[in-house]
Amino acid sequence: MADLGPGPPELIRKRITTEISRLEFSIASQELEMMEHLETIERIKGNIEASEKELDKAQFNLEALDKEEVGE
């Protein structure tokens, strides 16, 4: 078989535009994945803050109970 070169311009154009589409999809997919991770991080930060508040309440209740027992 003879080497016919890179191919007709239409074929080359299609290869390039297909590669562009693939890269654009890859970028969009990675951006979506990143945004989902950031959303998860923000949700976890909120959970940590809520847990810290609950911890403070529990520690306050324990300290109050300890003072109550000492006062008996």
PyMOL Python script that loads the backbone (N, CA, C, O; Angstrom):
from pymol import cmd

cmd.read_pdbstr("""\
ATOM      1  N   MET A   1       0.827  -1.188   0.000  1.00  0.00           N
ATOM      2  CA  MET A   1       0.000   0.000   0.000  1.00  0.00           C
ATOM      3  C   MET A   1       0.864   1.242   0.000  1.00  0.00           C
ATOM      4  O   MET A   1       1.885   1.306   0.684  1.00  0.00           O
ATOM      5  N   ALA A   2       0.460   2.186  -0.742  1.00  0.00           N
ATOM      6  CA  ALA A   2       1.194   3.443  -0.834  1.00  0.00           C
ATOM      7  C   ALA A   2       0.745   4.388   0.271  1.00  0.00           C
ATOM      8  O   ALA A   2      -0.424   4.406   0.657  1.00  0.00           O
ATOM      9  N   ASP A   3       1.688   5.168   0.771  1.00  0.00           N
ATOM     10  CA  ASP A   3       1.352   6.181   1.772  1.00  0.00           C
ATOM     11  C   ASP A   3       0.699   7.347   1.061  1.00  0.00           C
ATOM     12  O   ASP A   3       1.296   7.975   0.187  1.00  0.00           O
ATOM     13  N   LEU A   4      -0.539   7.628   1.448  1.00  0.00           N
ATOM     14  CA  LEU A   4      -1.289   8.697   0.789  1.00  0.00           C
ATOM     15  C   LEU A   4      -1.171  10.034   1.521  1.00  0.00           C
ATOM     16  O   LEU A   4      -1.823  11.006   1.141  1.00  0.00           O
ATOM     17  N   GLY A   5      -0.355  10.088   2.556  1.00  0.00           N
ATOM     18  CA  GLY A   5      -0.191  11.333   3.298  1.00  0.00           C
ATOM     19  C   GLY A   5      -1.226  11.451   4.403  1.00  0.00           C
ATOM     20  O   GLY A   5      -1.884  10.470   4.749  1.00  0.00           O
ATOM     21  N   PRO A   6      -1.369  12.629   4.951  1.00  0.00           N
ATOM     22  CA  PRO A   6      -2.253  12.813   6.106  1.00  0.00           C
ATOM     23  C   PRO A   6      -3.740  12.663   5.772  1.00  0.00           C
ATOM     24  O   PRO A   6      -4.547  12.461   6.680  1.00  0.00           O
ATOM     25  N   GLY A   7      -4.112  12.754   4.532  1.00  0.00           N
ATOM     26  CA  GLY A   7      -5.505  12.597   4.154  1.00  0.00           C
ATOM     27  C   GLY A   7      -6.051  13.884   3.580  1.00  0.00           C
ATOM     28  O   GLY A   7      -5.388  14.921   3.606  1.00  0.00           O
ATOM     29  N   PRO A   8      -7.265  13.811   3.062  1.00  0.00           N
ATOM     30  CA  PRO A   8      -7.874  14.995   2.491  1.00  0.00           C
ATOM     31  C   PRO A   8      -8.167  16.035   3.579  1.00  0.00           C
ATOM     32  O   PRO A   8      -8.340  15.680   4.745  1.00  0.00           O
ATOM     33  N   PRO A   9      -8.220  17.291   3.206  1.00  0.00           N
ATOM     34  CA  PRO A   9      -8.456  18.362   4.182  1.00  0.00           C
ATOM     35  C   PRO A   9      -9.728  18.148   5.016  1.00  0.00           C
ATOM     36  O   PRO A   9      -9.752  18.498   6.196  1.00  0.00           O
ATOM     37  N   GLU A  10     -10.770  17.586   4.427  1.00  0.00           N
ATOM     38  CA  GLU A  10     -12.015  17.364   5.179  1.00  0.00           C
ATOM     39  C   GLU A  10     -11.789  16.377   6.325  1.00  0.00           C
ATOM     40  O   GLU A  10     -12.305  16.559   7.428  1.00  0.00           O
ATOM     41  N   LEU A  11     -11.015  15.338   6.048  1.00  0.00           N
ATOM     42  CA  LEU A  11     -10.716  14.338   7.064  1.00  0.00           C
ATOM     43  C   LEU A  11      -9.858  14.940   8.173  1.00  0.00           C
ATOM     44  O   LEU A  11     -10.102  14.705   9.356  1.00  0.00           O
ATOM     45  N   ILE A  12      -8.866  15.706   7.784  1.00  0.00           N
ATOM     46  CA  ILE A  12      -7.996  16.364   8.777  1.00  0.00           C
ATOM     47  C   ILE A  12      -8.815  17.324   9.627  1.00  0.00           C
ATOM     48  O   ILE A  12      -8.661  17.359  10.848  1.00  0.00           O
ATOM     49  N   ARG A  13      -9.682  18.100   8.990  1.00  0.00           N
ATOM     50  CA  ARG A  13     -10.540  19.045   9.711  1.00  0.00           C
ATOM     51  C   ARG A  13     -11.429  18.297  10.715  1.00  0.00           C
ATOM     52  O   ARG A  13     -11.586  18.737  11.854  1.00  0.00           O
ATOM     53  N   LYS A  14     -12.006  17.168  10.292  1.00  0.00           N
ATOM     54  CA  LYS A  14     -12.878  16.384  11.166  1.00  0.00           C
ATOM     55  C   LYS A  14     -12.104  15.837  12.359  1.00  0.00           C
ATOM     56  O   LYS A  14     -12.602  15.847  13.485  1.00  0.00           O
ATOM     57  N   ARG A  15     -10.884  15.360  12.111  1.00  0.00           N
ATOM     58  CA  ARG A  15     -10.050  14.859  13.217  1.00  0.00           C
ATOM     59  C   ARG A  15      -9.772  15.967  14.234  1.00  0.00           C
ATOM     60  O   ARG A  15      -9.854  15.758  15.445  1.00  0.00           O
ATOM     61  N   ILE A  16      -9.445  17.141  13.717  1.00  0.00           N
ATOM     62  CA  ILE A  16      -9.125  18.263  14.615  1.00  0.00           C
ATOM     63  C   ILE A  16     -10.357  18.710  15.389  1.00  0.00           C
ATOM     64  O   ILE A  16     -10.286  18.916  16.601  1.00  0.00           O
ATOM     65  N   THR A  17     -11.493  18.864  14.700  1.00  0.00           N
ATOM     66  CA  THR A  17     -12.704  19.311  15.401  1.00  0.00           C
ATOM     67  C   THR A  17     -13.192  18.261  16.398  1.00  0.00           C
ATOM     68  O   THR A  17     -13.739  18.609  17.445  1.00  0.00           O
ATOM     69  N   THR A  18     -13.001  16.994  16.085  1.00  0.00           N
ATOM     70  CA  THR A  18     -13.364  15.930  17.025  1.00  0.00           C
ATOM     71  C   THR A  18     -12.471  15.992  18.257  1.00  0.00           C
ATOM     72  O   THR A  18     -12.951  15.824  19.377  1.00  0.00           O
ATOM     73  N   GLU A  19     -11.177  16.231  18.062  1.00  0.00           N
ATOM     74  CA  GLU A  19     -10.246  16.366  19.190  1.00  0.00           C
ATOM     75  C   GLU A  19     -10.616  17.577  20.041  1.00  0.00           C
ATOM     76  O   GLU A  19     -10.557  17.513  21.268  1.00  0.00           O
ATOM     77  N   ILE A  20     -10.992  18.663  19.406  1.00  0.00           N
ATOM     78  CA  ILE A  20     -11.419  19.855  20.146  1.00  0.00           C
ATOM     79  C   ILE A  20     -12.644  19.532  20.993  1.00  0.00           C
ATOM     80  O   ILE A  20     -12.705  19.898  22.166  1.00  0.00           O
ATOM     81  N   SER A  21     -13.612  18.852  20.402  1.00  0.00           N
ATOM     82  CA  SER A  21     -14.823  18.469  21.146  1.00  0.00           C
ATOM     83  C   SER A  21     -14.477  17.569  22.317  1.00  0.00           C
ATOM     84  O   SER A  21     -15.025  17.732  23.408  1.00  0.00           O
ATOM     85  N   ARG A  22     -13.578  16.623  22.105  1.00  0.00           N
ATOM     86  CA  ARG A  22     -13.173  15.717  23.179  1.00  0.00           C
ATOM     87  C   ARG A  22     -12.525  16.487  24.323  1.00  0.00           C
ATOM     88  O   ARG A  22     -12.812  16.240  25.494  1.00  0.00           O
ATOM     89  N   LEU A  23     -11.652  17.420  23.969  1.00  0.00           N
ATOM     90  CA  LEU A  23     -10.974  18.209  24.998  1.00  0.00           C
ATOM     91  C   LEU A  23     -11.950  19.116  25.746  1.00  0.00           C
ATOM     92  O   LEU A  23     -11.852  19.260  26.965  1.00  0.00           O
ATOM     93  N   GLU A  24     -12.888  19.726  25.028  1.00  0.00           N
ATOM     94  CA  GLU A  24     -13.888  20.572  25.680  1.00  0.00           C
ATOM     95  C   GLU A  24     -14.740  19.755  26.647  1.00  0.00           C
ATOM     96  O   GLU A  24     -15.045  20.211  27.749  1.00  0.00           O
ATOM     97  N   PHE A  25     -15.122  18.547  26.230  1.00  0.00           N
ATOM     98  CA  PHE A  25     -15.898  17.677  27.121  1.00  0.00           C
ATOM     99  C   PHE A  25     -15.077  17.288  28.339  1.00  0.00           C
ATOM    100  O   PHE A  25     -15.593  17.271  29.457  1.00  0.00           O
ATOM    101  N   SER A  26     -13.804  16.977  28.133  1.00  0.00           N
ATOM    102  CA  SER A  26     -12.929  16.608  29.238  1.00  0.00           C
ATOM    103  C   SER A  26     -12.809  17.751  30.241  1.00  0.00           C
ATOM    104  O   SER A  26     -12.869  17.531  31.451  1.00  0.00           O
ATOM    105  N   ILE A  27     -12.642  18.957  29.741  1.00  0.00           N
ATOM    106  CA  ILE A  27     -12.543  20.138  30.615  1.00  0.00           C
ATOM    107  C   ILE A  27     -13.833  20.331  31.384  1.00  0.00           C
ATOM    108  O   ILE A  27     -13.805  20.536  32.598  1.00  0.00           O
ATOM    109  N   ALA A  28     -14.964  20.269  30.699  1.00  0.00           N
ATOM    110  CA  ALA A  28     -16.259  20.449  31.352  1.00  0.00           C
ATOM    111  C   ALA A  28     -16.484  19.383  32.424  1.00  0.00           C
ATOM    112  O   ALA A  28     -16.989  19.689  33.504  1.00  0.00           O
ATOM    113  N   SER A  29     -16.118  18.153  32.137  1.00  0.00           N
ATOM    114  CA  SER A  29     -16.279  17.068  33.104  1.00  0.00           C
ATOM    115  C   SER A  29     -15.414  17.298  34.344  1.00  0.00           C
ATOM    116  O   SER A  29     -15.856  17.072  35.471  1.00  0.00           O
ATOM    117  N   GLN A  30     -14.196  17.742  34.128  1.00  0.00           N
ATOM    118  CA  GLN A  30     -13.295  17.995  35.244  1.00  0.00           C
ATOM    119  C   GLN A  30     -13.768  19.191  36.059  1.00  0.00           C
ATOM    120  O   GLN A  30     -13.656  19.182  37.285  1.00  0.00           O
ATOM    121  N   GLU A  31     -14.293  20.218  35.404  1.00  0.00           N
ATOM    122  CA  GLU A  31     -14.841  21.369  36.131  1.00  0.00           C
ATOM    123  C   GLU A  31     -16.032  20.943  36.980  1.00  0.00           C
ATOM    124  O   GLU A  31     -16.164  21.374  38.126  1.00  0.00           O
ATOM    125  N   LEU A  32     -16.891  20.107  36.433  1.00  0.00           N
ATOM    126  CA  LEU A  32     -18.038  19.605  37.186  1.00  0.00           C
ATOM    127  C   LEU A  32     -17.574  18.805  38.391  1.00  0.00           C
ATOM    128  O   LEU A  32     -18.089  18.984  39.494  1.00  0.00           O
ATOM    129  N   GLU A  33     -16.611  17.931  38.184  1.00  0.00           N
ATOM    130  CA  GLU A  33     -16.084  17.129  39.289  1.00  0.00           C
ATOM    131  C   GLU A  33     -15.505  18.022  40.380  1.00  0.00           C
ATOM    132  O   GLU A  33     -15.722  17.774  41.566  1.00  0.00           O
ATOM    133  N   MET A  34     -14.775  19.051  39.988  1.00  0.00           N
ATOM    134  CA  MET A  34     -14.192  19.976  40.948  1.00  0.00           C
ATOM    135  C   MET A  34     -15.286  20.705  41.732  1.00  0.00           C
ATOM    136  O   MET A  34     -15.195  20.845  42.951  1.00  0.00           O
ATOM    137  N   MET A  35     -16.321  21.167  41.023  1.00  0.00           N
ATOM    138  CA  MET A  35     -17.414  21.873  41.687  1.00  0.00           C
ATOM    139  C   MET A  35     -18.134  20.959  42.671  1.00  0.00           C
ATOM    140  O   MET A  35     -18.525  21.401  43.751  1.00  0.00           O
ATOM    141  N   GLU A  36     -18.313  19.697  42.313  1.00  0.00           N
ATOM    142  CA  GLU A  36     -18.957  18.751  43.214  1.00  0.00           C
ATOM    143  C   GLU A  36     -18.109  18.524  44.460  1.00  0.00           C
ATOM    144  O   GLU A  36     -18.636  18.423  45.568  1.00  0.00           O
ATOM    145  N   HIS A  37     -16.793  18.443  44.273  1.00  0.00           N
ATOM    146  CA  HIS A  37     -15.900  18.284  45.429  1.00  0.00           C
ATOM    147  C   HIS A  37     -15.954  19.519  46.325  1.00  0.00           C
ATOM    148  O   HIS A  37     -15.974  19.397  47.550  1.00  0.00           O
ATOM    149  N   LEU A  38     -15.976  20.702  45.722  1.00  0.00           N
ATOM    150  CA  LEU A  38     -16.059  21.931  46.516  1.00  0.00           C
ATOM    151  C   LEU A  38     -17.366  21.989  47.299  1.00  0.00           C
ATOM    152  O   LEU A  38     -17.390  22.425  48.450  1.00  0.00           O
ATOM    153  N   GLU A  39     -18.449  21.547  46.669  1.00  0.00           N
ATOM    154  CA  GLU A  39     -19.737  21.506  47.360  1.00  0.00           C
ATOM    155  C   GLU A  39     -19.681  20.541  48.543  1.00  0.00           C
ATOM    156  O   GLU A  39     -20.202  20.844  49.616  1.00  0.00           O
ATOM    157  N   THR A  40     -19.058  19.394  48.353  1.00  0.00           N
ATOM    158  CA  THR A  40     -18.901  18.423  49.434  1.00  0.00           C
ATOM    159  C   THR A  40     -18.075  19.010  50.567  1.00  0.00           C
ATOM    160  O   THR A  40     -18.402  18.829  51.740  1.00  0.00           O
ATOM    161  N   ILE A  41     -17.007  19.711  50.216  1.00  0.00           N
ATOM    162  CA  ILE A  41     -16.153  20.335  51.236  1.00  0.00           C
ATOM    163  C   ILE A  41     -16.946  21.346  52.052  1.00  0.00           C
ATOM    164  O   ILE A  41     -16.836  21.374  53.278  1.00  0.00           O
ATOM    165  N   GLU A  42     -17.743  22.177  51.385  1.00  0.00           N
ATOM    166  CA  GLU A  42     -18.539  23.178  52.094  1.00  0.00           C
ATOM    167  C   GLU A  42     -19.562  22.510  53.018  1.00  0.00           C
ATOM    168  O   GLU A  42     -19.787  22.979  54.134  1.00  0.00           O
ATOM    169  N   ARG A  43     -20.176  21.426  52.562  1.00  0.00           N
ATOM    170  CA  ARG A  43     -21.146  20.707  53.385  1.00  0.00           C
ATOM    171  C   ARG A  43     -20.454  20.118  54.608  1.00  0.00           C
ATOM    172  O   ARG A  43     -20.992  20.177  55.713  1.00  0.00           O
ATOM    173  N   ILE A  44     -19.273  19.555  54.419  1.00  0.00           N
ATOM    174  CA  ILE A  44     -18.531  18.976  55.541  1.00  0.00           C
ATOM    175  C   ILE A  44     -18.106  20.063  56.529  1.00  0.00           C
ATOM    176  O   ILE A  44     -18.150  19.854  57.741  1.00  0.00           O
ATOM    177  N   LYS A  45     -17.695  21.221  56.011  1.00  0.00           N
ATOM    178  CA  LYS A  45     -17.353  22.341  56.906  1.00  0.00           C
ATOM    179  C   LYS A  45     -18.549  22.719  57.770  1.00  0.00           C
ATOM    180  O   LYS A  45     -18.410  22.968  58.968  1.00  0.00           O
ATOM    181  N   GLY A  46     -19.736  22.760  57.145  1.00  0.00           N
ATOM    182  CA  GLY A  46     -20.955  23.069  57.899  1.00  0.00           C
ATOM    183  C   GLY A  46     -21.233  22.015  58.955  1.00  0.00           C
ATOM    184  O   GLY A  46     -21.639  22.340  60.070  1.00  0.00           O
ATOM    185  N   ASN A  47     -21.016  20.749  58.607  1.00  0.00           N
ATOM    186  CA  ASN A  47     -21.207  19.666  59.576  1.00  0.00           C
ATOM    187  C   ASN A  47     -20.238  19.794  60.746  1.00  0.00           C
ATOM    188  O   ASN A  47     -20.607  19.547  61.894  1.00  0.00           O
ATOM    189  N   ILE A  48     -19.004  20.179  60.453  1.00  0.00           N
ATOM    190  CA  ILE A  48     -18.003  20.355  61.516  1.00  0.00           C
ATOM    191  C   ILE A  48     -18.427  21.482  62.445  1.00  0.00           C
ATOM    192  O   ILE A  48     -18.353  21.344  63.666  1.00  0.00           O
ATOM    193  N   GLU A  49     -18.870  22.594  61.875  1.00  0.00           N
ATOM    194  CA  GLU A  49     -19.314  23.729  62.701  1.00  0.00           C
ATOM    195  C   GLU A  49     -20.485  23.331  63.594  1.00  0.00           C
ATOM    196  O   GLU A  49     -20.517  23.684  64.773  1.00  0.00           O
ATOM    197  N   ALA A  50     -21.449  22.597  63.034  1.00  0.00           N
ATOM    198  CA  ALA A  50     -22.596  22.154  63.822  1.00  0.00           C
ATOM    199  C   ALA A  50     -22.155  21.198  64.926  1.00  0.00           C
ATOM    200  O   ALA A  50     -22.660  21.271  66.047  1.00  0.00           O
ATOM    201  N   SER A  51     -21.223  20.310  64.619  1.00  0.00           N
ATOM    202  CA  SER A  51     -20.724  19.369  65.628  1.00  0.00           C
ATOM    203  C   SER A  51     -19.973  20.096  66.739  1.00  0.00           C
ATOM    204  O   SER A  51     -20.066  19.716  67.907  1.00  0.00           O
ATOM    205  N   GLU A  52     -19.233  21.134  66.379  1.00  0.00           N
ATOM    206  CA  GLU A  52     -18.509  21.911  67.391  1.00  0.00           C
ATOM    207  C   GLU A  52     -19.492  22.603  68.333  1.00  0.00           C
ATOM    208  O   GLU A  52     -19.249  22.679  69.537  1.00  0.00           O
ATOM    209  N   LYS A  53     -20.590  23.103  67.793  1.00  0.00           N
ATOM    210  CA  LYS A  53     -21.610  23.738  68.637  1.00  0.00           C
ATOM    211  C   LYS A  53     -22.241  22.713  69.574  1.00  0.00           C
ATOM    212  O   LYS A  53     -22.464  22.998  70.751  1.00  0.00           O
ATOM    213  N   GLU A  54     -22.528  21.522  69.054  1.00  0.00           N
ATOM    214  CA  GLU A  54     -23.086  20.459  69.887  1.00  0.00           C
ATOM    215  C   GLU A  54     -22.086  20.034  70.969  1.00  0.00           C
ATOM    216  O   GLU A  54     -22.472  19.735  72.098  1.00  0.00           O
ATOM    217  N   LEU A  55     -20.814  20.012  70.614  1.00  0.00           N
ATOM    218  CA  LEU A  55     -19.772  19.675  71.575  1.00  0.00           C
ATOM    219  C   LEU A  55     -19.735  20.700  72.699  1.00  0.00           C
ATOM    220  O   LEU A  55     -19.648  20.341  73.873  1.00  0.00           O
ATOM    221  N   ASP A  56     -19.802  21.974  72.338  1.00  0.00           N
ATOM    222  CA  ASP A  56     -19.814  23.030  73.358  1.00  0.00           C
ATOM    223  C   ASP A  56     -21.005  22.865  74.299  1.00  0.00           C
ATOM    224  O   ASP A  56     -20.866  23.009  75.513  1.00  0.00           O
ATOM    225  N   LYS A  57     -22.178  22.562  73.735  1.00  0.00           N
ATOM    226  CA  LYS A  57     -23.371  22.366  74.561  1.00  0.00           C
ATOM    227  C   LYS A  57     -23.193  21.179  75.497  1.00  0.00           C
ATOM    228  O   LYS A  57     -23.540  21.256  76.675  1.00  0.00           O
ATOM    229  N   ALA A  58     -22.656  20.087  74.978  1.00  0.00           N
ATOM    230  CA  ALA A  58     -22.462  18.890  75.797  1.00  0.00           C
ATOM    231  C   ALA A  58     -21.459  19.159  76.919  1.00  0.00           C
ATOM    232  O   ALA A  58     -21.656  18.720  78.052  1.00  0.00           O
ATOM    233  N   GLN A  59     -20.385  19.879  76.600  1.00  0.00           N
ATOM    234  CA  GLN A  59     -19.387  20.200  77.628  1.00  0.00           C
ATOM    235  C   GLN A  59     -19.995  21.115  78.694  1.00  0.00           C
ATOM    236  O   GLN A  59     -19.719  20.950  79.882  1.00  0.00           O
ATOM    237  N   PHE A  60     -20.815  22.073  78.279  1.00  0.00           N
ATOM    238  CA  PHE A  60     -21.486  22.973  79.225  1.00  0.00           C
ATOM    239  C   PHE A  60     -22.406  22.169  80.138  1.00  0.00           C
ATOM    240  O   PHE A  60     -22.423  22.376  81.351  1.00  0.00           O
ATOM    241  N   ASN A  61     -23.176  21.243  79.541  1.00  0.00           N
ATOM    242  CA  ASN A  61     -24.084  20.418  80.351  1.00  0.00           C
ATOM    243  C   ASN A  61     -23.318  19.542  81.338  1.00  0.00           C
ATOM    244  O   ASN A  61     -23.750  19.369  82.478  1.00  0.00           O
ATOM    245  N   LEU A  62     -22.189  18.993  80.910  1.00  0.00           N
ATOM    246  CA  LEU A  62     -21.379  18.174  81.806  1.00  0.00           C
ATOM    247  C   LEU A  62     -20.806  19.006  82.942  1.00  0.00           C
ATOM    248  O   LEU A  62     -20.803  18.565  84.091  1.00  0.00           O
ATOM    249  N   GLU A  63     -20.324  20.196  82.639  1.00  0.00           N
ATOM    250  CA  GLU A  63     -19.788  21.083  83.675  1.00  0.00           C
ATOM    251  C   GLU A  63     -20.884  21.477  84.658  1.00  0.00           C
ATOM    252  O   GLU A  63     -20.643  21.542  85.864  1.00  0.00           O
ATOM    253  N   ALA A  64     -22.086  21.740  84.150  1.00  0.00           N
ATOM    254  CA  ALA A  64     -23.201  22.095  85.026  1.00  0.00           C
ATOM    255  C   ALA A  64     -23.550  20.922  85.938  1.00  0.00           C
ATOM    256  O   ALA A  64     -23.839  21.114  87.119  1.00  0.00           O
ATOM    257  N   LEU A  65     -23.523  19.717  85.394  1.00  0.00           N
ATOM    258  CA  LEU A  65     -23.813  18.528  86.194  1.00  0.00           C
ATOM    259  C   LEU A  65     -22.749  18.335  87.264  1.00  0.00           C
ATOM    260  O   LEU A  65     -23.079  17.996  88.401  1.00  0.00           O
ATOM    261  N   ASP A  66     -21.500  18.539  86.932  1.00  0.00           N
ATOM    262  CA  ASP A  66     -20.409  18.404  87.893  1.00  0.00           C
ATOM    263  C   ASP A  66     -20.575  19.421  89.020  1.00  0.00           C
ATOM    264  O   ASP A  66     -20.385  19.086  90.190  1.00  0.00           O
ATOM    265  N   LYS A  67     -20.929  20.658  88.677  1.00  0.00           N
ATOM    266  CA  LYS A  67     -21.140  21.692  89.717  1.00  0.00           C
ATOM    267  C   LYS A  67     -22.305  21.340  90.610  1.00  0.00           C
ATOM    268  O   LYS A  67     -22.280  21.604  91.812  1.00  0.00           O
ATOM    269  N   GLU A  68     -23.330  20.743  90.023  1.00  0.00           N
ATOM    270  CA  GLU A  68     -24.520  20.359  90.769  1.00  0.00           C
ATOM    271  C   GLU A  68     -24.185  19.255  91.753  1.00  0.00           C
ATOM    272  O   GLU A  68     -24.676  19.263  92.882  1.00  0.00           O
ATOM    273  N   GLU A  69     -23.346  18.295  91.337  1.00  0.00           N
ATOM    274  CA  GLU A  69     -22.959  17.197  92.220  1.00  0.00           C
ATOM    275  C   GLU A  69     -22.085  17.686  93.361  1.00  0.00           C
ATOM    276  O   GLU A  69     -22.183  17.175  94.476  1.00  0.00           O
ATOM    277  N   VAL A  70     -21.236  18.662  93.102  1.00  0.00           N
ATOM    278  CA  VAL A  70     -20.359  19.209  94.131  1.00  0.00           C
ATOM    279  C   VAL A  70     -21.192  19.980  95.156  1.00  0.00           C
ATOM    280  O   VAL A  70     -20.863  19.990  96.342  1.00  0.00           O
ATOM    281  N   GLY A  71     -22.237  20.606  94.717  1.00  0.00           N
ATOM    282  CA  GLY A  71     -23.074  21.413  95.591  1.00  0.00           C
ATOM    283  C   GLY A  71     -23.987  20.588  96.478  1.00  0.00           C
ATOM    284  O   GLY A  71     -24.567  21.133  97.417  1.00  0.00           O
ATOM    285  N   GLU A  72     -24.138  19.303  96.223  1.00  0.00           N
ATOM    286  CA  GLU A  72     -25.048  18.474  97.025  1.00  0.00           C
ATOM    287  C   GLU A  72     -24.565  18.273  98.410  1.00  0.00           C
ATOM    288  O   GLU A  72     -25.224  17.599  99.202  1.00  0.00           O
TER     289      GLU A  72
END
""", "prot")
cmd.dss("prot")
cmd.show_as("cartoon", "prot")
cmd.util.cbc("prot")
cmd.orient("prot")
